[in-house]
Amino acid sequence: MSLEWLVAWSWSLDGLRDCIATGIQSVRDCDTTAVATVACLLVLFVWYCYHVGREQPRPYASVNSLMQGADANGLQNGYVYCQSPECVRCTHNEGLNQKLYHNLQEYAKRYSWSGMGRIHKGIREQGRYLNSRPSIQKPEVFFLPDLPTTPYFSRDAQRHDVELLERSFPTILGEFEALYKGFSNCSLPQGWKMNSTPSGEWVTFYLVNQGVCVPRNCRKCPRTYRLLGSLRTCIGNNVFGNACISVLSPGTVITEHYGPTNIRIRCHLGLKTPSGCELVVGGEPQCWAEGRCLLFDDSFLHTAFHEGAAEDGPRVVFMVDLWHPNVAAAERQALDFIFAPGR
């Protein structure tokens, strides 16, 4: 058996040797120019593979990762500013307008300039708008001109979504209560984020954070997360869209601050609203009510506080960002493109 195997192996080597010799002779017979061309192409292919292999995807700093480093510079008014040139929300310089204009041009080339007049005007004169706005309303990132401005909106502004949220009040409240059972005096449960405040404690549980879904949190509130898909005007595809549970402990004050843009309405569905709690937007105070939605424009200077006693328990709202009713459908599509997360 071993002798037959050696003979067969010898024949295989002879065949391989003949094949190599034939190949070498073929190359010798070929035109020198053709061989050089193939060699150059091969070198270019190897270089391309090496170059692509070295490239790393552009990092996108999520708010969750930034909040874990809250001791770093840039923590202001309970919000983290990553100060990264790659982050549209956190970049406050001339380069931002150029970046937004480039994004608008890219969108128009793919789709159309139709209906983009107001966005184009806003980006072109963004610096003037932001610097000349009265102190009562001063969005920090993007101002869309010619939108009606008011600190609070009526329920009719987004009636369908308001009614749907209020009908879902028992569901959202039930999922919050199941989450809240995990709290203890010594630790913050996974998924919750502590925000900076002058006094007291303010924690949030995000399902959608700056247009990015937080899968681990959504799995803990599956029915609430599915509800977001049924809302007609929920902002879910750009950095101005959020959905979270917000909890204020007694004795908490949130520093006055401005939101990033006027293209949205911030909706608060009251889950637990003890006495002594108040929201002040543009100098106008309002109180939450359990099972009811409160709509406001957070690009106005606003604050919230809970002056109730410890035994009253926390103030809890489900917060979701909805489109301003006067932002047209074509504008919404373009703004989703321009302000897409990580763009």
N, C-alpha and C positions, 0 to 999 in steps of 0.2 A: 504493500500500500504506500509506504514511504517513498519507494523508488518511483512509482507512477506520479506521485505528487511532485517530486523533484524534476521529473521530465517535463511535466505540465508547466511548472514554474519557469523552467528554462525557456520553453517556447514562449511564454508570456513576456519574458524579458527581451527575447529576440524581437517579438512583435513591437514592443514599446520602443526599442532602439531603432528599428526600421521606420517607425512613425516619426520619431524625432528627426532622424536623418532626412526624411522626405520633407518635413516642415522647414528645416534649415535650407535645403536646396530650393524650396519654393520661394523663400524670402530672398535668396540670392538671385533668383531668376526675375523677381519683381522689379518694377521701375523704382529707382532710388527716391524720386519725388513722392511717390505714393506711400512708401514706407515712412518717410519723414512726416508726411501729413498725418498718418495714423498715429505715429509716436506723439506728435504735438497734441492731437485730440485726446490721447490717453492721459498725457500730463495734465491737460486742462481739467479733465474729468476728476482725476485724483485731487487736484487743488480745490475744485468745487466741493467735493465730498468733505474734505478737511475743513473748509471754511464754514460750511453749513453745520457740521458737527460741533464746531466751537461756539456757535451762536447760542445764547440762552434767551428764553422768552423774557420780554420786558416785565419786570416785577411790578405788581400792583399792590400798593400798601392798603390793606383793608382797615376799616375803622376798628375792627376787633383787635387786630395786632397792635394798632396804635394805642388803644386803650390799655393794653397790658403794659405799655411803657409810659404810663401817665405821669411819671416823675420827670420825663424828659422836657426839654424846653418846648414852648408852644402851647401849653395848656392854658386856655383862656375861657373864662365864663362857663366852665363846665364842659367845654368842647375842645377837641384836640385838633390842632392844625399841624399837619405833617410837614408843611413847608417844602414839599417835594415838587420839582418842576414838572413831574409827570402827572400830578394830581390837579385836575381842573378846579375843584372846590377849594384847594388850599394854596393856589398860586395867585398872588395879588401883585401883578406887575404888568408892564406893557406887553410882555410876551404872551400873556393870557389872551388878549384881544386878537393877536395875530394867529394864535392857535385856534380860537373859535372861528375866525374868518376862514382859515384854511379848511376847517371841518365843514363849514357852510358851503364853500365852493365844491368840496368833494361830494357833498349831498346833492347839490344842484346838478352836477355833472351826471350823477347816477339817475336822478329822478327829474326834477324840474325846478326852475326859479319861481314858478307860479305860486303865489301866496306867501312868498318869503320876504316881502317888502318890510314888514314890521321887524322881523328878526334881523334882516340886513341892516336896517336903521339902528336897531338896538346895539348890534355888535360894533358898527362903525363909530357910534357916538357913546360907547359904554362909559368911558372915562368921565365924560361930561355929565352923564346921567347920575352916576354914582357919587360924584363929588358935589353936585348941585342939589341933590335931593334934600328936602327938609329933614331935620334930625328925627322926626317922628316915624319916617319910613325910609330906610336906607339898606336895601339888600346888599349883602357882602360880596356876592359873586356876579350875578346877572340880573339886569333890569330890562324887562320887555316893555317898551313904551306903549302908551295909548290904551292901557288896561284900566278899567274902573278901579279906584282904590277906596277901600273901606276896611277898618280894623276887623269887623265881624261881618259874616254873611248869614243870610237867612237860610232856613232848611230847604227852601225852594231852589237854591243855587245848584244843588246836586240831589234832588229829591229822591231819585231811585236808590242811590247808594246810601243815603241817610236812612231811608225806611228799611232797607235790607240789613244794615248794621243794627238798627234798633230791634228788628225782629230776631236777630241773632244774639241779642244781649245775654239770654240764659246760657247759651253755648259758650260764648267767650268768657263769661264770668266763671263757669264751671271749670274750664281749662286753666284759667288763672288760679283758682283756688287750689287745684291739684298741684300746680307749680309751686305755689307759695308755701305749701306744707314742707318743702325742702329747706326753708330758711331756718337758721339758728343764730344764736347771739355771737358766735365766734367765727363764722365763715359765710362767704357769699357763694351760693350754689352755682354750679357750672352753667354757663349761658347768660347769666346776669352780669351787668356792667355797672360799676359805681361811677357816678359823675361828680365832678367837683362843685361844691356849693359853699356859700359863706357860712351857712349853718345847717345842721340837720343832715339827712341822707336822702339821696335821690338815685334810684336804680332803675335800669331799663332792661327789657328782654326783647331783643330784636328778632323778628321773623324776616324782614327785609331791611337791609342797612345800606343806604346810598345806592339803591338799585341792585344790590346783590343779595340773593337769597342766602339765609343762614340755615343749611339743611338740618343740622343737629337740633336747633331750636324749633324748626318747623315740625319735626317728627314728634316733639313733645306737645304741640298744639295743632294736630292734624286738621281738625274741623275749622279752626280759625284760619289756618293757612288756605284751605280750600275755598273759604269764603272770599278771600282776596281775589280769586279768579272770577268770581261772579260780579264784582264791582265794575261798573262801566267806565269810571273815570279815575281809577286807582293808578298812580304813577309807579310803575314797576320796572321800567326799562332805562331809567337814567339816574344820575347821581343825586337828583333832588327827591327821589322817592324813598319813603321809609314806612315801615309798619312795625309797631312795637307796643309792649305793655309798659306803661310808665308809672312808677310808684314813688309817692312823696311821703316820707315819714313825718309825724307831728314835729313842729319846730323847724321845718325846712323852708328855706328861701332860695329861689333860683335867681341868680343875678340877671338884671335887665340885659337883653341882647337882641340882635337882629338875626333873622333867618337869611339864607343865602340867595333867595330869589322871590319874585312876586308872581311867578307863573303857576303857583300852586295854592291850594287851600289846605290848611291843616285841620283835620277833623279829629276831635276827641269824643269818644263814646264813654260816658261815665260808667264805671263798674262799681266803685265804692267812693262815695262823696260825703264824708262827714262834714259837720259844720266847721266854720273857721277856715275854709279853703277858698281861694280866689285866683282867678286869672285876670291879668290886666294887660290889655293890648291897646297901644296908642293912647294910653291914659284912661281908657274906659274899662271899668271892672265888670266881670261876669262871674257867675258861679256855675259849677257843673251840677248836673242832676243825674242820678242813676238811671240807666236805660235810655238816656237822651244824648243826642249829638250836639256838640258845640263847634261851629265852624269859624275859623279866623285866618287872617293873613299874617303869617309870622315874619314877613319882611318889615312889619311895623315893630317898633321897640316894644318888647313884652317881657313880662315876668310872671311867676306863679309862686304861691306860698301856701303853707299849711300851718295855721296858728291854733289848731285844735289841741286838745289835751291828749296825753299818751294813750289813755283808755279809749279814745275815739278811733284809734287805728289809722292806717295809711289812707291817703287819697290815691285811687287807682283809676287810670283811664286807658283805653285802647286807642292808640294814635295811628292814624293812617293819612298819607298825603294824597290828595285828589287834585285833578287839574282845575285851574281857574276856569270858570265857565266861559269866559270870553277868549280863551285860547282856542283857535280853530283846529280842526282835525289835521289839516296839512301842516300847521305849525307844530302840533304835538309830535307828528311823525318826524319832522326835521329836528326838533329839540331832543327827541330820544336818540337820534343819530349823533348830533353834535356833542351831547353830554352823556354818551354811553359810558358805563363804568370802565375805567382803564384806558379810555381813549386819550 
